[in-house]
Amino acid sequence: MDIKKLLREINDIEIDINRAKNIAARAKESEGKSYIYNDRGSSHLQVDHSIIAEIAEQQLEIAQSKLNKLIEAKETAEKLIKGLLP
């Protein structure tokens, strides 16, 4: 198990969680237009704010589940290391 990689993944997921929370909150409060853009920005689709909030909340659940698994793996690795070191 690559501990550095595990810690990077935990950090990346935490960033994704914060982004999803921010997007969901803004979508719920928004009064303007919301759009989904493709990765090149050449086309977009106007969508209702509730759809954006729903997608962000779904992504938040997925990220939280991944984070929980990674934290469990980290804790297992820590226990293993503690058991091996004096």
VEXDREN-479612 format. One line per 5 residues: number of its first residue (from 1); for each residue x, y, z of C-alpha. Coordinates in steps of 0.001 Angstrom, whole numbers, plus 524288, in hexadecimal, padded with zeros to 5 digits. Layout:
// VEXDREN-479612
NUM> X:Y:Z; ...
This chain:
// VEXDREN-479612
1> 80000:80000:80000; 80572:80D39:7FC1A; 802A5:815F1:807D9; 8062D:82285:800BB; 7FCA0:81F25:7F5E7
6> 7F220:81BFB:7FFFA; 7F412:8291F:806B9; 7F39A:8304B:7F9A8; 7E6F3:82952:7F631; 7E10B:82D16:80354
11> 7E4E0:83B38:8010A; 7DF5F:83B20:7F32E; 7D273:83558:7F7C9; 7D17A:83F81:8029B; 7D330:84A20:7F84F
16> 7C87D:843D2:7F000; 7BF86:84360:7FBE3; 7C195:851CD:7FE96; 7BF01:85531:7F061; 7B28F:84D1C:7F006
21> 7ADB3:8537E:7FC90; 7B09B:860F8:7F70E; 7A9DD:85E41:7EA1A; 79DE9:85859:7F0BF; 79CA9:863FA:7F9E2
26> 79E10:86DE0:7EEED; 7945E:866B7:7E64C; 78A43:8669D:7F120; 78BDA:8754F:7F343; 78D62:87925:7E504
31> 783CA:881A5:7DDC2; 78B3A:8830D:7D108; 78D29:87955:7C61D; 794E9:86CB7:7C7B0; 79C29:865E4:7BCDF
36> 7A373:85952:7BA99; 7AF44:85AD0:7B1BC; 7B6D9:85073:7AA97; 7C544:84F1B:7ADBE; 7C947:857E0:7A282
41> 7BF55:86261:7A55F; 7BA73:86274:79767; 7AC89:85EB5:79ACE; 7A39F:85FF0:7A674; 7962D:85C5C:7AB49
46> 78DA5:864A9:7B41D; 78821:85CD2:7BF76; 77FC9:85F66:7CB5F; 78707:86244:7D80B; 7809D:856B4:7DEBB
51> 7870A:84D7E:7D4FE; 79470:8533A:7D7C8; 79207:85204:7E677; 78D7E:843F8:7E4EB; 7996B:84032:7DCE4
56> 7A289:846CB:7E69B; 79C0E:83FB0:7F1EF; 79D48:832A2:7EADB; 7ABAE:8353C:7E861; 7AD1C:83911:7F6A3
61> 7A790:82BE6:7FAF0; 7B0A1:82490:7F1B5; 7BC84:82C41:7F63D; 7B8F7:82A82:80490; 7B7CE:81BD6:80292
66> 7C52D:81B6B:7FBFA; 7CAF5:823BE:806D1; 7C5A7:81AAB:8114B; 7CC0E:80EF5:80A95; 7D902:81624:8092B
71> 7D8DC:81A73:8175C; 7D632:80C7D:81B7E; 7E1D2:807FF:81353; 7EA42:812A3:8196A; 7E64B:80EA9:8271E
76> 7E933:80066:823FD; 7F6A2:8042E:81EC8; 7F940:80C4D:82AFE; 7F5B0:800C3:833B3; 7FE6F:7F7ED:82BCA
81> 809D7:8016D:82CB3; 807EF:8032F:83B59; 80806:7F483:83CFC; 814B3:7F310:83572; 81C47:7FE2C:83BB3
86> 8211B:7FDF5:849E1
